[in-house]
């Protein structure tokens, strides 16, 4: 199965892409580059996402105690194929993910930021 998105390992938008997928129902992303570099980029990107997604590589950084309140998004490595890079699966959690204090989502194939009103509506408060 082809990935929903492909992004270079050195992209500064990797964390936003992961959070956007988590906030948009999940999906698959191929991190392009040397496999070790892609794995390092993934672990570094996960440190920027709040709440931090779980990952089979272990915890890349200590988790705050409050993070156990809602189930975080999950990341799984689908394959490390013949091609360099990593294919990962992002599964949505029970809360919205943020990067640098904003909530990214995928809409029409591009990442955009939710407004505060949209965040409130998605949280079920009616806004």
Backbone as XML, in Angstrom:
<?xml version="1.0"?>
<chain id="A" units="angstrom">
  <residue number="1" name="UNK">
    <atom name="N" x="0.848" y="-1.179" z="0.000"/>
    <atom name="CA" x="0.000" y="0.000" z="0.000"/>
    <atom name="C" x="0.892" y="1.241" z="0.000"/>
  </residue>
  <residue number="2" name="UNK">
    <atom name="N" x="0.554" y="2.203" z="-0.816"/>
    <atom name="CA" x="1.326" y="3.436" z="-0.903"/>
    <atom name="C" x="1.048" y="4.328" z="0.299"/>
  </residue>
  <residue number="3" name="UNK">
    <atom name="N" x="2.058" y="5.134" z="0.673"/>
    <atom name="CA" x="1.836" y="6.071" z="1.784"/>
    <atom name="C" x="0.899" y="7.198" z="1.362"/>
  </residue>
  <residue number="4" name="UNK">
    <atom name="N" x="0.240" y="7.801" z="2.358"/>
    <atom name="CA" x="-0.610" y="8.959" z="2.101"/>
    <atom name="C" x="0.234" y="10.193" z="1.824"/>
  </residue>
  <residue number="5" name="UNK">
    <atom name="N" x="1.420" y="10.233" z="2.435"/>
    <atom name="CA" x="2.305" y="11.391" z="2.319"/>
    <atom name="C" x="3.749" y="10.921" z="2.326"/>
  </residue>
  <residue number="6" name="UNK">
    <atom name="N" x="4.606" y="11.659" z="1.633"/>
    <atom name="CA" x="6.043" y="11.414" z="1.640"/>
    <atom name="C" x="6.720" y="12.706" z="2.043"/>
  </residue>
  <residue number="7" name="UNK">
    <atom name="N" x="7.706" y="12.597" z="2.929"/>
    <atom name="CA" x="8.398" y="13.785" z="3.419"/>
    <atom name="C" x="9.865" y="13.433" z="3.638"/>
  </residue>
  <residue number="8" name="UNK">
    <atom name="N" x="10.790" y="14.335" z="3.289"/>
    <atom name="CA" x="12.205" y="14.059" z="3.523"/>
    <atom name="C" x="12.525" y="14.031" z="5.020"/>
  </residue>
  <residue number="9" name="UNK">
    <atom name="N" x="13.487" y="13.206" z="5.402"/>
    <atom name="CA" x="13.878" y="13.087" z="6.809"/>
    <atom name="C" x="14.360" y="14.410" z="7.382"/>
  </residue>
  <residue number="10" name="UNK">
    <atom name="N" x="14.938" y="15.263" z="6.548"/>
    <atom name="CA" x="15.477" y="16.532" z="7.057"/>
    <atom name="C" x="14.460" y="17.676" z="7.011"/>
  </residue>
  <residue number="11" name="UNK">
    <atom name="N" x="13.193" y="17.363" z="6.740"/>
    <atom name="CA" x="12.174" y="18.412" z="6.660"/>
    <atom name="C" x="11.832" y="18.954" z="8.046"/>
  </residue>
  <residue number="12" name="UNK">
    <atom name="N" x="11.769" y="20.278" z="8.176"/>
    <atom name="CA" x="11.348" y="20.856" z="9.457"/>
    <atom name="C" x="9.854" y="20.649" z="9.718"/>
  </residue>
  <residue number="13" name="UNK">
    <atom name="N" x="9.116" y="20.137" z="8.729"/>
    <atom name="CA" x="7.671" y="19.932" z="8.857"/>
    <atom name="C" x="7.285" y="18.508" z="9.251"/>
  </residue>
  <residue number="14" name="UNK">
    <atom name="N" x="8.261" y="17.671" z="9.609"/>
    <atom name="CA" x="7.952" y="16.279" z="9.939"/>
    <atom name="C" x="7.024" y="16.181" z="11.151"/>
  </residue>
  <residue number="15" name="UNK">
    <atom name="N" x="7.302" y="16.923" z="12.209"/>
    <atom name="CA" x="6.444" y="16.882" z="13.407"/>
    <atom name="C" x="5.032" y="17.356" z="13.074"/>
  </residue>
  <residue number="16" name="UNK">
    <atom name="N" x="4.916" y="18.438" z="12.298"/>
    <atom name="CA" x="3.594" y="18.948" z="11.905"/>
    <atom name="C" x="2.844" y="17.918" z="11.064"/>
  </residue>
  <residue number="17" name="UNK">
    <atom name="N" x="3.560" y="17.208" z="10.189"/>
    <atom name="CA" x="2.936" y="16.187" z="9.353"/>
    <atom name="C" x="2.391" y="15.051" z="10.215"/>
  </residue>
  <residue number="18" name="UNK">
    <atom name="N" x="3.178" y="14.594" z="11.182"/>
    <atom name="CA" x="2.743" y="13.519" z="12.075"/>
    <atom name="C" x="1.526" y="13.966" z="12.880"/>
  </residue>
  <residue number="19" name="UNK">
    <atom name="N" x="1.593" y="15.168" z="13.461"/>
    <atom name="CA" x="0.466" y="15.683" z="14.252"/>
    <atom name="C" x="-0.771" y="15.873" z="13.378"/>
  </residue>
  <residue number="20" name="UNK">
    <atom name="N" x="-0.585" y="16.379" z="12.160"/>
    <atom name="CA" x="-1.719" y="16.588" z="11.255"/>
    <atom name="C" x="-2.392" y="15.263" z="10.912"/>
  </residue>
  <residue number="21" name="UNK">
    <atom name="N" x="-1.599" y="14.221" z="10.670"/>
    <atom name="CA" x="-2.188" y="12.907" z="10.408"/>
    <atom name="C" x="-2.944" y="12.402" z="11.633"/>
  </residue>
  <residue number="22" name="UNK">
    <atom name="N" x="-2.348" y="12.562" z="12.814"/>
    <atom name="CA" x="-3.009" y="12.119" z="14.049"/>
    <atom name="C" x="-4.327" y="12.861" z="14.259"/>
  </residue>
  <residue number="23" name="UNK">
    <atom name="N" x="-4.366" y="14.130" z="13.882"/>
    <atom name="CA" x="-5.572" y="14.948" z="14.063"/>
    <atom name="C" x="-6.587" y="14.769" z="12.944"/>
  </residue>
  <residue number="24" name="UNK">
    <atom name="N" x="-6.209" y="14.046" z="11.903"/>
    <atom name="CA" x="-7.076" y="13.906" z="10.723"/>
    <atom name="C" x="-7.449" y="12.451" z="10.452"/>
  </residue>
  <residue number="25" name="UNK">
    <atom name="N" x="-7.487" y="11.645" z="11.487"/>
    <atom name="CA" x="-7.924" y="10.263" z="11.322"/>
    <atom name="C" x="-6.814" y="9.261" z="11.092"/>
  </residue>
  <residue number="26" name="UNK">
    <atom name="N" x="-5.565" y="9.703" z="11.072"/>
    <atom name="CA" x="-4.436" y="8.796" z="10.892"/>
    <atom name="C" x="-4.065" y="8.613" z="9.435"/>
  </residue>
  <residue number="27" name="UNK">
    <atom name="N" x="-3.037" y="7.844" z="9.205"/>
    <atom name="CA" x="-2.581" y="7.579" z="7.849"/>
    <atom name="C" x="-1.144" y="7.112" z="7.843"/>
  </residue>
  <residue number="28" name="UNK">
    <atom name="N" x="-0.625" y="6.944" z="6.644"/>
    <atom name="CA" x="0.739" y="6.444" z="6.477"/>
    <atom name="C" x="1.599" y="7.529" z="5.846"/>
  </residue>
  <residue number="29" name="UNK">
    <atom name="N" x="2.825" y="7.634" z="6.335"/>
    <atom name="CA" x="3.766" y="8.602" z="5.778"/>
    <atom name="C" x="5.105" y="7.901" z="5.572"/>
  </residue>
  <residue number="30" name="UNK">
    <atom name="N" x="5.731" y="8.188" z="4.436"/>
    <atom name="CA" x="7.062" y="7.656" z="4.157"/>
    <atom name="C" x="8.065" y="8.756" z="4.449"/>
  </residue>
  <residue number="31" name="UNK">
    <atom name="N" x="8.996" y="8.471" z="5.355"/>
    <atom name="CA" x="10.070" y="9.413" z="5.674"/>
    <atom name="C" x="11.243" y="9.028" z="4.781"/>
  </residue>
  <residue number="32" name="UNK">
    <atom name="N" x="11.526" y="9.883" z="3.808"/>
    <atom name="CA" x="12.514" y="9.614" z="2.775"/>
    <atom name="C" x="13.912" y="9.959" z="3.272"/>
  </residue>
  <residue number="33" name="UNK">
    <atom name="N" x="14.872" y="9.092" z="2.997"/>
    <atom name="CA" x="16.266" y="9.325" z="3.363"/>
    <atom name="C" x="16.902" y="8.040" z="3.849"/>
  </residue>
  <residue number="34" name="UNK">
    <atom name="N" x="18.157" y="8.122" z="4.250"/>
    <atom name="CA" x="18.850" y="6.991" z="4.843"/>
    <atom name="C" x="18.012" y="6.479" z="6.019"/>
  </residue>
  <residue number="35" name="UNK">
    <atom name="N" x="17.888" y="5.174" z="6.156"/>
    <atom name="CA" x="17.005" y="4.603" z="7.174"/>
    <atom name="C" x="17.370" y="5.055" z="8.580"/>
  </residue>
  <residue number="36" name="UNK">
    <atom name="N" x="18.657" y="5.070" z="8.916"/>
    <atom name="CA" x="19.064" y="5.523" z="10.256"/>
    <atom name="C" x="18.741" y="6.997" z="10.458"/>
  </residue>
  <residue number="37" name="UNK">
    <atom name="N" x="18.961" y="7.803" z="9.429"/>
    <atom name="CA" x="18.637" y="9.233" z="9.510"/>
    <atom name="C" x="17.132" y="9.425" z="9.662"/>
  </residue>
  <residue number="38" name="UNK">
    <atom name="N" x="16.344" y="8.645" z="8.926"/>
    <atom name="CA" x="14.884" y="8.737" z="9.013"/>
    <atom name="C" x="14.403" y="8.344" z="10.408"/>
  </residue>
  <residue number="39" name="UNK">
    <atom name="N" x="15.003" y="7.311" z="10.993"/>
    <atom name="CA" x="14.622" y="6.867" z="12.337"/>
    <atom name="C" x="14.945" y="7.951" z="13.366"/>
  </residue>
  <residue number="40" name="UNK">
    <atom name="N" x="16.117" y="8.562" z="13.248"/>
    <atom name="CA" x="16.505" y="9.652" z="14.156"/>
    <atom name="C" x="15.573" y="10.843" z="13.979"/>
  </residue>
  <residue number="41" name="UNK">
    <atom name="N" x="15.259" y="11.178" z="12.736"/>
    <atom name="CA" x="14.344" y="12.298" z="12.463"/>
    <atom name="C" x="12.969" y="12.026" z="13.064"/>
  </residue>
  <residue number="42" name="UNK">
    <atom name="N" x="12.487" y="10.787" z="12.963"/>
    <atom name="CA" x="11.194" y="10.422" z="13.537"/>
    <atom name="C" x="11.202" y="10.623" z="15.047"/>
  </residue>
  <residue number="43" name="UNK">
    <atom name="N" x="12.217" y="10.109" z="15.719"/>
    <atom name="CA" x="12.277" y="10.233" z="17.178"/>
    <atom name="C" x="12.389" y="11.689" z="17.610"/>
  </residue>
  <residue number="44" name="UNK">
    <atom name="N" x="13.141" y="12.489" z="16.865"/>
    <atom name="CA" x="13.240" y="13.921" z="17.186"/>
    <atom name="C" x="11.912" y="14.635" z="16.943"/>
  </residue>
  <residue number="45" name="UNK">
    <atom name="N" x="11.218" y="14.276" z="15.869"/>
    <atom name="CA" x="9.925" y="14.905" z="15.566"/>
    <atom name="C" x="8.895" y="14.571" z="16.638"/>
  </residue>
  <residue number="46" name="UNK">
    <atom name="N" x="8.930" y="13.353" z="17.155"/>
    <atom name="CA" x="7.962" y="12.953" z="18.178"/>
    <atom name="C" x="8.106" y="13.784" z="19.446"/>
  </residue>
  <residue number="47" name="UNK">
    <atom name="N" x="9.298" y="14.274" z="19.708"/>
    <atom name="CA" x="9.526" y="15.113" z="20.893"/>
    <atom name="C" x="8.803" y="16.454" z="20.790"/>
  </residue>
  <residue number="48" name="UNK">
    <atom name="N" x="8.468" y="16.874" z="19.560"/>
    <atom name="CA" x="7.800" y="18.158" z="19.341"/>
    <atom name="C" x="6.280" y="18.057" z="19.406"/>
  </residue>
  <residue number="49" name="UNK">
    <atom name="N" x="5.745" y="16.841" z="19.330"/>
    <atom name="CA" x="4.299" y="16.639" z="19.297"/>
    <atom name="C" x="3.772" y="16.464" z="20.725"/>
  </residue>
  <residue number="50" name="UNK">
    <atom name="N" x="2.704" y="17.211" z="21.066"/>
    <atom name="CA" x="2.094" y="17.127" z="22.394"/>
    <atom name="C" x="0.619" y="16.777" z="22.225"/>
  </residue>
  <residue number="51" name="UNK">
    <atom name="N" x="0.067" y="15.737" z="22.873"/>
    <atom name="CA" x="0.814" y="14.786" z="23.682"/>
    <atom name="C" x="1.678" y="13.904" z="22.795"/>
  </residue>
  <residue number="52" name="UNK">
    <atom name="N" x="2.835" y="13.507" z="23.311"/>
    <atom name="CA" x="3.799" y="12.744" z="22.528"/>
    <atom name="C" x="3.220" y="11.380" z="22.150"/>
  </residue>
  <residue number="53" name="UNK">
    <atom name="N" x="3.213" y="11.048" z="20.851"/>
    <atom name="CA" x="2.714" y="9.733" z="20.433"/>
    <atom name="C" x="3.578" y="8.607" z="20.987"/>
  </residue>
  <residue number="54" name="UNK">
    <atom name="N" x="2.970" y="7.445" z="21.165"/>
    <atom name="CA" x="3.746" y="6.273" z="21.548"/>
    <atom name="C" x="4.425" y="5.738" z="20.300"/>
  </residue>
  <residue number="55" name="UNK">
    <atom name="N" x="5.546" y="5.048" z="20.499"/>
    <atom name="CA" x="6.330" y="4.550" z="19.373"/>
    <atom name="C" x="7.057" y="3.293" z="19.825"/>
  </residue>
  <residue number="56" name="UNK">
    <atom name="N" x="7.197" y="2.290" z="18.959"/>
    <atom name="CA" x="7.869" y="1.054" z="19.365"/>
    <atom name="C" x="9.348" y="1.247" z="19.692"/>
  </residue>
  <residue number="57" name="UNK">
    <atom name="N" x="9.909" y="2.380" z="19.342"/>
    <atom name="CA" x="11.318" y="2.640" z="19.610"/>
    <atom name="C" x="11.556" y="2.998" z="21.070"/>
  </residue>
  <residue number="58" name="UNK">
    <atom name="N" x="10.518" y="3.016" z="21.868"/>
    <atom name="CA" x="10.655" y="3.430" z="23.255"/>
    <atom name="C" x="10.362" y="4.904" z="23.360"/>
  </residue>
  <residue number="59" name="UNK">
    <atom name="N" x="10.444" y="5.415" z="24.544"/>
    <atom name="CA" x="10.156" y="6.827" z="24.770"/>
    <atom name="C" x="11.364" y="7.662" z="24.396"/>
  </residue>
  <residue number="60" name="UNK">
    <atom name="N" x="11.259" y="8.508" z="23.371"/>
    <atom name="CA" x="12.394" y="9.331" z="22.981"/>
    <atom name="C" x="12.689" y="10.433" z="23.986"/>
  </residue>
  <residue number="61" name="UNK">
    <atom name="N" x="11.758" y="10.733" z="24.860"/>
    <atom name="CA" x="11.969" y="11.769" z="25.881"/>
    <atom name="C" x="11.054" y="11.452" z="27.054"/>
  </residue>
  <residue number="62" name="UNK">
    <atom name="N" x="11.386" y="11.940" z="28.238"/>
    <atom name="CA" x="10.495" y="11.705" z="29.379"/>
    <atom name="C" x="9.113" y="12.288" z="29.116"/>
  </residue>
  <residue number="63" name="UNK">
    <atom name="N" x="8.083" y="11.604" z="29.560"/>
    <atom name="CA" x="6.707" y="12.058" z="29.374"/>
    <atom name="C" x="6.219" y="12.757" z="30.633"/>
  </residue>
  <residue number="64" name="UNK">
    <atom name="N" x="5.515" y="13.869" z="30.473"/>
    <atom name="CA" x="4.923" y="14.518" z="31.642"/>
    <atom name="C" x="3.857" y="13.619" z="32.269"/>
  </residue>
  <residue number="65" name="UNK">
    <atom name="N" x="3.659" y="13.733" z="33.575"/>
    <atom name="CA" x="2.694" y="12.890" z="34.282"/>
    <atom name="C" x="1.275" y="13.084" z="33.766"/>
  </residue>
  <residue number="66" name="UNK">
    <atom name="N" x="0.915" y="14.314" z="33.350"/>
    <atom name="CA" x="-0.455" y="14.568" z="32.895"/>
    <atom name="C" x="-0.767" y="13.899" z="31.574"/>
  </residue>
  <residue number="67" name="UNK">
    <atom name="N" x="0.239" y="13.384" z="30.895"/>
    <atom name="CA" x="0.008" y="12.804" z="29.589"/>
    <atom name="C" x="-0.768" y="11.492" z="29.654"/>
  </residue>
  <residue number="68" name="UNK">
    <atom name="N" x="-0.863" y="10.871" z="30.815"/>
    <atom name="CA" x="-1.590" y="9.623" z="30.935"/>
    <atom name="C" x="-3.096" y="9.794" z="30.984"/>
  </residue>
  <residue number="69" name="UNK">
    <atom name="N" x="-3.590" y="11.016" z="30.974"/>
    <atom name="CA" x="-5.025" y="11.282" z="31.092"/>
    <atom name="C" x="-5.780" y="10.830" z="29.845"/>
  </residue>
  <residue number="70" name="UNK">
    <atom name="N" x="-5.279" y="11.148" z="28.668"/>
    <atom name="CA" x="-5.931" y="10.777" z="27.408"/>
    <atom name="C" x="-4.968" y="9.934" z="26.583"/>
  </residue>
  <residue number="71" name="UNK">
    <atom name="N" x="-5.519" y="8.948" z="25.882"/>
    <atom name="CA" x="-4.690" y="8.069" z="25.052"/>
    <atom name="C" x="-4.034" y="8.884" z="23.940"/>
  </residue>
  <residue number="72" name="UNK">
    <atom name="N" x="-2.691" y="8.857" z="23.861"/>
    <atom name="CA" x="-2.012" y="9.621" z="22.812"/>
    <atom name="C" x="-2.105" y="8.911" z="21.460"/>
  </residue>
  <residue number="73" name="UNK">
    <atom name="N" x="-1.751" y="9.632" z="20.416"/>
    <atom name="CA" x="-1.653" y="9.022" z="19.088"/>
    <atom name="C" x="-0.581" y="7.932" z="19.140"/>
  </residue>
  <residue number="74" name="UNK">
    <atom name="N" x="-0.634" y="7.015" z="18.191"/>
    <atom name="CA" x="0.343" y="5.935" z="18.142"/>
    <atom name="C" x="1.060" y="5.953" z="16.802"/>
  </residue>
  <residue number="75" name="UNK">
    <atom name="N" x="2.350" y="5.659" z="16.855"/>
    <atom name="CA" x="3.176" y="5.567" z="15.663"/>
    <atom name="C" x="3.696" y="4.143" z="15.586"/>
  </residue>
  <residue number="76" name="UNK">
    <atom name="N" x="3.579" y="3.510" z="14.428"/>
    <atom name="CA" x="4.193" y="2.201" z="14.248"/>
    <atom name="C" x="4.947" y="2.197" z="12.932"/>
  </residue>
  <residue number="77" name="UNK">
    <atom name="N" x="6.093" y="1.542" z="12.950"/>
    <atom name="CA" x="6.896" y="1.428" z="11.735"/>
    <atom name="C" x="6.356" y="0.238" z="10.959"/>
  </residue>
  <residue number="78" name="UNK">
    <atom name="N" x="5.824" y="0.503" z="9.769"/>
    <atom name="CA" x="5.181" y="-0.526" z="8.962"/>
    <atom name="C" x="6.189" y="-1.405" z="8.238"/>
  </residue>
  <residue number="79" name="UNK">
    <atom name="N" x="7.230" y="-0.793" z="7.722"/>
    <atom name="CA" x="8.239" y="-1.581" z="7.022"/>
    <atom name="C" x="9.501" y="-0.765" z="6.902"/>
  </residue>
  <residue number="80" name="UNK">
    <atom name="N" x="10.586" y="-1.469" z="6.948"/>
    <atom name="CA" x="11.857" y="-0.882" z="6.578"/>
    <atom name="C" x="12.246" y="-1.707" z="5.362"/>
  </residue>
  <residue number="81" name="UNK">
    <atom name="N" x="11.787" y="-1.270" z="4.209"/>
    <atom name="CA" x="11.915" y="-2.049" z="2.987"/>
    <atom name="C" x="13.282" y="-1.947" z="2.353"/>
  </residue>
  <residue number="82" name="UNK">
    <atom name="N" x="13.327" y="-2.346" z="1.110"/>
    <atom name="CA" x="14.561" y="-2.285" z="0.344"/>
    <atom name="C" x="14.944" y="-0.839" z="0.069"/>
  </residue>
  <residue number="83" name="UNK">
    <atom name="N" x="13.936" y="0.020" z="0.081"/>
    <atom name="CA" x="14.140" y="1.438" z="-0.161"/>
    <atom name="C" x="14.635" y="2.093" z="1.126"/>
  </residue>
  <residue number="84" name="UNK">
    <atom name="N" x="15.531" y="3.067" z="1.017"/>
    <atom name="CA" x="15.960" y="3.802" z="2.206"/>
    <atom name="C" x="14.801" y="4.622" z="2.738"/>
  </residue>
  <residue number="85" name="UNK">
    <atom name="N" x="14.721" y="4.742" z="4.045"/>
    <atom name="CA" x="13.665" y="5.521" z="4.673"/>
    <atom name="C" x="12.796" y="4.649" z="5.550"/>
  </residue>
  <residue number="86" name="UNK">
    <atom name="N" x="11.743" y="5.244" z="6.090"/>
    <atom name="CA" x="10.810" y="4.526" z="6.962"/>
    <atom name="C" x="9.378" y="4.787" z="6.522"/>
  </residue>
  <residue number="87" name="UNK">
    <atom name="N" x="8.577" y="3.746" z="6.505"/>
    <atom name="CA" x="7.147" y="3.884" z="6.286"/>
    <atom name="C" x="6.498" y="3.729" z="7.654"/>
  </residue>
  <residue number="88" name="UNK">
    <atom name="N" x="5.795" y="4.767" z="8.100"/>
    <atom name="CA" x="5.180" y="4.710" z="9.421"/>
    <atom name="C" x="3.672" y="4.858" z="9.313"/>
  </residue>
  <residue number="89" name="UNK">
    <atom name="N" x="2.984" y="4.281" z="10.274"/>
    <atom name="CA" x="1.531" y="4.394" z="10.390"/>
    <atom name="C" x="1.239" y="5.266" z="11.596"/>
  </residue>
  <residue number="90" name="UNK">
    <atom name="N" x="0.417" y="6.287" z="11.395"/>
    <atom name="CA" x="0.002" y="7.179" z="12.475"/>
    <atom name="C" x="-1.460" y="6.864" z="12.778"/>
  </residue>
  <residue number="91" name="UNK">
    <atom name="N" x="-1.749" y="6.552" z="14.037"/>
    <atom name="CA" x="-3.110" y="6.268" z="14.482"/>
    <atom name="C" x="-3.532" y="7.364" z="15.443"/>
  </residue>
  <residue number="92" name="UNK">
    <atom name="N" x="-4.713" y="7.905" z="15.238"/>
    <atom name="CA" x="-5.210" y="8.996" z="16.081"/>
    <atom name="C" x="-5.342" y="8.562" z="17.531"/>
  </residue>
  <residue number="93" name="UNK">
    <atom name="N" x="-5.154" y="9.528" z="18.426"/>
    <atom name="CA" x="-5.356" y="9.304" z="19.849"/>
    <atom name="C" x="-6.694" y="9.866" z="20.286"/>
  </residue>
  <residue number="94" name="UNK">
    <atom name="N" x="-6.852" y="10.025" z="21.598"/>
    <atom name="CA" x="-8.115" y="10.514" z="22.152"/>
    <atom name="C" x="-8.156" y="12.031" z="22.264"/>
  </residue>
  <residue number="95" name="UNK">
    <atom name="N" x="-7.055" y="12.700" z="21.961"/>
    <atom name="CA" x="-7.035" y="14.163" z="22.033"/>
    <atom name="C" x="-6.307" y="14.718" z="20.821"/>
  </residue>
  <residue number="96" name="UNK">
    <atom name="N" x="-6.475" y="15.994" z="20.572"/>
    <atom name="CA" x="-5.778" y="16.646" z="19.463"/>
    <atom name="C" x="-4.299" y="16.791" z="19.795"/>
  </residue>
  <residue number="97" name="UNK">
    <atom name="N" x="-3.453" y="16.632" z="18.790"/>
    <atom name="CA" x="-2.013" y="16.824" z="18.952"/>
    <atom name="C" x="-1.649" y="18.253" z="18.563"/>
  </residue>
  <residue number="98" name="UNK">
    <atom name="N" x="-0.675" y="18.817" z="19.253"/>
    <atom name="CA" x="-0.192" y="20.154" z="18.920"/>
    <atom name="C" x="1.299" y="20.107" z="18.641"/>
  </residue>
  <residue number="99" name="UNK">
    <atom name="N" x="1.757" y="21.081" z="17.878"/>
    <atom name="CA" x="3.178" y="21.316" z="17.643"/>
    <atom name="C" x="3.375" y="22.814" z="17.783"/>
  </residue>
  <residue number="100" name="UNK">
    <atom name="N" x="4.260" y="23.215" z="18.662"/>
    <atom name="CA" x="4.507" y="24.639" z="18.928"/>
    <atom name="C" x="3.225" y="25.384" z="19.286"/>
  </residue>
  <residue number="101" name="UNK">
    <atom name="N" x="2.322" y="24.721" z="20.004"/>
    <atom name="CA" x="1.112" y="25.375" z="20.486"/>
    <atom name="C" x="-0.021" y="25.502" z="19.488"/>
  </residue>
  <residue number="102" name="UNK">
    <atom name="N" x="0.132" y="24.949" z="18.290"/>
    <atom name="CA" x="-0.948" y="25.002" z="17.301"/>
    <atom name="C" x="-1.392" y="23.584" z="16.943"/>
  </residue>
  <residue number="103" name="UNK">
    <atom name="N" x="-2.609" y="23.470" z="16.419"/>
    <atom name="CA" x="-3.190" y="22.177" z="16.062"/>
    <atom name="C" x="-3.209" y="22.053" z="14.539"/>
  </residue>
  <residue number="104" name="UNK">
    <atom name="N" x="-2.264" y="21.285" z="13.967"/>
    <atom name="CA" x="-2.266" y="21.106" z="12.514"/>
    <atom name="C" x="-3.198" y="19.964" z="12.099"/>
  </residue>
  <residue number="105" name="UNK">
    <atom name="N" x="-3.813" y="20.103" z="10.931"/>
    <atom name="CA" x="-4.635" y="19.042" z="10.340"/>
    <atom name="C" x="-4.328" y="18.982" z="8.849"/>
  </residue>
  <residue number="106" name="UNK">
    <atom name="N" x="-4.724" y="17.868" z="8.219"/>
    <atom name="CA" x="-4.665" y="17.773" z="6.767"/>
    <atom name="C" x="-6.030" y="18.132" z="6.222"/>
  </residue>
  <residue number="107" name="UNK">
    <atom name="N" x="-6.047" y="18.998" z="5.226"/>
    <atom name="CA" x="-7.280" y="19.366" z="4.548"/>
    <atom name="C" x="-6.952" y="19.545" z="3.076"/>
  </residue>
  <residue number="108" name="UNK">
    <atom name="N" x="-7.610" y="18.777" z="2.240"/>
    <atom name="CA" x="-7.358" y="18.822" z="0.793"/>
    <atom name="C" x="-5.891" y="18.583" z="0.465"/>
  </residue>
  <residue number="109" name="UNK">
    <atom name="N" x="-5.257" y="17.664" z="1.200"/>
    <atom name="CA" x="-3.888" y="17.271" z="0.918"/>
    <atom name="C" x="-2.804" y="18.193" z="1.430"/>
  </residue>
  <residue number="110" name="UNK">
    <atom name="N" x="-3.164" y="19.246" z="2.139"/>
    <atom name="CA" x="-2.151" y="20.160" z="2.687"/>
    <atom name="C" x="-2.371" y="20.330" z="4.191"/>
  </residue>
  <residue number="111" name="UNK">
    <atom name="N" x="-1.289" y="20.660" z="4.887"/>
    <atom name="CA" x="-1.374" y="20.904" z="6.327"/>
    <atom name="C" x="-1.846" y="22.332" z="6.552"/>
  </residue>
  <residue number="112" name="UNK">
    <atom name="N" x="-2.828" y="22.486" z="7.439"/>
    <atom name="CA" x="-3.248" y="23.818" z="7.848"/>
    <atom name="C" x="-3.474" y="23.790" z="9.355"/>
  </residue>
  <residue number="113" name="UNK">
    <atom name="N" x="-3.546" y="24.952" z="9.956"/>
    <atom name="CA" x="-3.728" y="25.076" z="11.395"/>
    <atom name="C" x="-5.191" y="25.336" z="11.715"/>
  </residue>
  <residue number="114" name="UNK">
    <atom name="N" x="-5.704" y="24.638" z="12.725"/>
    <atom name="CA" x="-7.077" y="24.879" z="13.169"/>
    <atom name="C" x="-7.157" y="26.192" z="13.931"/>
  </residue>
  <residue number="115" name="UNK">
    <atom name="N" x="-8.260" y="26.896" z="13.750"/>
    <atom name="CA" x="-8.511" y="28.100" z="14.547"/>
    <atom name="C" x="-8.987" y="27.666" z="15.932"/>
  </residue>
  <residue number="116" name="UNK">
    <atom name="N" x="-8.963" y="28.578" z="16.882"/>
    <atom name="CA" x="-9.430" y="28.275" z="18.234"/>
    <atom name="C" x="-10.890" y="27.825" z="18.218"/>
  </residue>
  <residue number="117" name="UNK">
    <atom name="N" x="-11.718" y="28.457" z="17.402"/>
    <atom name="CA" x="-13.129" y="28.075" z="17.296"/>
    <atom name="C" x="-13.264" y="26.634" z="16.818"/>
  </residue>
  <residue number="118" name="UNK">
    <atom name="N" x="-12.456" y="26.250" z="15.816"/>
    <atom name="CA" x="-12.503" y="24.883" z="15.302"/>
    <atom name="C" x="-12.041" y="23.882" z="16.355"/>
  </residue>
  <residue number="119" name="UNK">
    <atom name="N" x="-11.030" y="24.248" z="17.137"/>
    <atom name="CA" x="-10.547" y="23.366" z="18.202"/>
    <atom name="C" x="-11.657" y="23.126" z="19.217"/>
  </residue>
  <residue number="120" name="UNK">
    <atom name="N" x="-12.351" y="24.187" z="19.614"/>
    <atom name="CA" x="-13.442" y="24.069" z="20.588"/>
    <atom name="C" x="-14.554" y="23.185" z="20.032"/>
  </residue>
  <residue number="121" name="UNK">
    <atom name="N" x="-14.898" y="23.358" z="18.778"/>
    <atom name="CA" x="-15.950" y="22.536" z="18.160"/>
    <atom name="C" x="-15.547" y="21.066" z="18.136"/>
  </residue>
  <residue number="122" name="UNK">
    <atom name="N" x="-14.296" y="20.792" z="17.769"/>
    <atom name="CA" x="-13.829" y="19.407" z="17.719"/>
    <atom name="C" x="-13.781" y="18.783" z="19.105"/>
  </residue>
  <residue number="123" name="UNK">
    <atom name="N" x="-13.567" y="19.612" z="20.118"/>
    <atom name="CA" x="-13.531" y="19.109" z="21.496"/>
    <atom name="C" x="-14.930" y="18.824" z="22.024"/>
  </residue>
  <residue number="124" name="UNK">
    <atom name="N" x="-15.952" y="19.200" z="21.265"/>
    <atom name="CA" x="-17.316" y="18.893" z="21.647"/>
    <atom name="C" x="-17.983" y="19.934" z="22.516"/>
  </residue>
  <residue number="125" name="UNK">
    <atom name="N" x="-17.397" y="21.118" z="22.599"/>
    <atom name="CA" x="-17.981" y="22.159" z="23.442"/>
    <atom name="C" x="-18.978" y="23.035" z="22.697"/>
  </residue>
  <residue number="126" name="UNK">
    <atom name="N" x="-19.147" y="22.796" z="21.418"/>
    <atom name="CA" x="-20.141" y="23.535" z="20.649"/>
    <atom name="C" x="-19.658" y="24.842" z="20.076"/>
  </residue>
  <residue number="127" name="UNK">
    <atom name="N" x="-18.689" y="25.480" z="20.699"/>
    <atom name="CA" x="-18.051" y="26.686" z="20.206"/>
    <atom name="C" x="-18.959" y="27.795" z="19.938"/>
  </residue>
</chain>
